[in-house]
C-alpha cells in the first residue's frame, strides 16, 4: 500500500482545500494512505519534498497549490520555478511526484480546477503520483 505525502501551499485556502480533498479521494480509491503538510507557498514545495525524501517514509509526493496571474512577473517566476523544482526531483532523484500546482489566469479557472467535482486536478495529481510509483515498482521487480 503506497504512502504519500501531500505538500500543500494554502495561500488560496479554498482552492487548496479542494485540491487536498480530490487527492485524498484518489488515494482512498487506490487503497493508498497519505500525510499532509503545509508550506508557505508554491516555491517552497520542492524543498519540502526534498527534505521529506531524506526520511524514506514516503513512496511518493503530491504537490498542491495555486498560483493566479497578477500584475507582475512574479506569476511566471513562481509557476516556472516550482515546476522546475519538482521536475528536478523527479529526474535527478527518482522521486514519484504528482504536480497539482494550479497555474491559472483568474479565480474562475482556479475554482473549476480545484473542485473535486469539477476538473479535479488534485485527484489527477494523486493518480499521476500513484502511476509513477507503480512504474518504479515494476522496474524494481525487473532488476
C-alpha positions in Angstrom: 0.0 0.0 0.0 1.7 3.3 -1.1 2.1 6.0 1.5 2.1 9.5 0.0 2.9 13.0 1.3 0.7 15.9 0.2 2.7 19.1 0.3 0.2 22.0 0.3 0.7 25.7 -0.3 -2.5 27.1 1.2 -2.2 30.7 0.0 -5.6 30.3 -1.7 -7.2 28.3 1.1 -10.4 27.3 -0.6 -8.6 26.1 -3.7 -6.0 24.2 -1.6 -8.8 22.5 0.4 -10.4 21.4 -2.8 -7.1 20.1 -4.2 -6.5 18.1 -1.0 -10.0 16.7 -1.0 -9.6 15.5 -4.6 -6.2 14.0 -3.9 -7.4 12.3 -0.7 -10.3 10.7 -2.5 -8.0 9.4 -5.3 -5.7 7.9 -2.6 -8.6 6.2 -0.8 -9.9 4.8 -4.0 -6.5 3.3 -4.7 -6.0 2.0 -1.2 -3.1 4.4 -0.5 -2.5 6.4 2.6 -1.2 9.9 3.0 0.0 12.6 5.3 -0.4 16.3 4.7 2.0 19.2 5.4 1.7 22.9 4.6 4.4 25.2 3.4 4.3 29.0 2.9 4.0 29.0 -0.8 4.4 27.1 -4.1 8.1 27.9 -4.3 8.7 26.0 -1.0 7.0 22.8 -2.2 10.1 21.3 -3.9 12.3 22.0 -0.9 9.8 20.4 1.5 9.6 17.3 -0.7 13.4 17.1 -0.8 13.5 17.2 3.0 10.8 14.6 3.3 12.6 12.3 0.8 15.5 12.1 3.3 13.2 10.3 5.8 12.5 7.4 3.5 8.9 7.4 4.9 7.1 8.1 1.7 6.6 6.3 -1.6 5.6 9.5 -3.5 4.6 13.1 -3.2 1.7 15.2 -4.3 2.4 19.0 -4.8 -0.8 21.0 -4.3 -1.3 24.7 -4.5 -2.5 27.5 -6.7 -0.8 30.5 -8.5 -3.0 33.1 -10.1 -1.6 35.6 -12.5 -1.3 39.1 -11.1 0.1 42.4 -12.3 3.8 41.4 -12.1 6.3 38.9 -13.4 6.0 37.1 -10.0 3.4 34.7 -11.5 5.9 33.4 -14.1 8.7 33.0 -11.6 6.6 31.0 -9.1 4.9 28.9 -11.8 8.1 28.1 -13.7 10.4 27.6 -10.8 8.1 25.4 -8.7 7.5 23.2 -11.8 11.3 23.1 -12.5 12.0 22.2 -8.9 9.5 19.3 -9.0 10.9 18.1 -12.3 14.5 18.2 -10.9 13.4 16.0 -8.0 11.8 13.5 -10.4 14.6 13.4 -12.9 17.7 13.6 -10.6 16.4 11.7 -7.6 13.8 9.4 -9.0 11.0 10.9 -6.8 7.5 9.9 -7.8 5.6 13.3 -7.8 2.2 14.4 -8.9 2.2 18.1 -9.8 -1.1 19.6 -8.7 0.1 23.2 -8.5 -2.5 25.1 -10.5 -1.3 28.0 -12.6 -4.3 30.0 -13.6 -5.2 33.3 -15.2 -8.0 34.0 -12.8 -10.2 32.9 -9.9 -12.8 31.3 -12.1 -10.2 28.9 -13.7 -8.8 28.0 -10.3 -12.2 27.3 -8.8 -13.1 24.8 -11.6 -9.7 23.1 -11.5 -9.5 22.8 -7.7 -13.1 21.4 -7.3 -13.2 17.6 -6.9 -16.5 17.7 -8.7 -15.0 19.9 -11.5 -11.7 19.2 -13.2 -10.3 17.7 -10.0 -6.7 18.5 -10.6 -5.9 17.4 -7.0 -7.2 13.9 -7.8 -5.3 13.8 -11.1 -2.1 14.8 -9.3 -2.5 11.9 -6.8 -3.3 9.5 -9.6 -0.2 10.6 -11.5 1.9 10.0 -8.4 0.4 6.6 -7.9 1.1 5.7 -11.5 4.7 6.7 -11.2 5.0 4.6 -8.0 3.6 1.6 -9.8 6.1 2.2 -12.7 9.0 2.4 -10.3 7.9 -0.8 -8.5 7.6 -2.6 -11.9 11.2 -1.6 -12.8 12.5 -2.6 -9.4 10.9 -6.0 -9.8 12.7 -6.5 -13.1 16.1 -5.6 -11.5 
